[in-house]
């Protein structure tokens, strides 16, 4: 990466941190969730509706990474095909009218080892898992959070049932 590109990426990360500083506070501790997401330097991440996480994810991916902040009400997010290491969303289930239809196109934005992570209220987590299976995902992990919520991690369903 050229010095100019590195500087622009650094400025973009600083802007993201400042822009998200006034975002509402999450209803659960961020640090355990960030650790479970496994985001690191150079990762490319889309954050859907979870602006309070965008700044912390921006810090984790650093200047070599990229964070796309998407409004949950945006019906067709414009994301690069096959490049995202992670799509993360939190508490957005009610903002999306037809969740299987919304999440299906995100499959094409994921890199070959990319994943989708969703934080949802515990009672809604089974519904979310069913809807994502309908959209073409399979759940590979599920973690109970301290606040009666669940972090579930999905990958594109390869059809093997594993």
Order of alpha helices (4+ residues) and beta strands (2+ residues): alpha-alpha-beta-alpha-beta-beta-alpha-beta-alpha-beta-beta
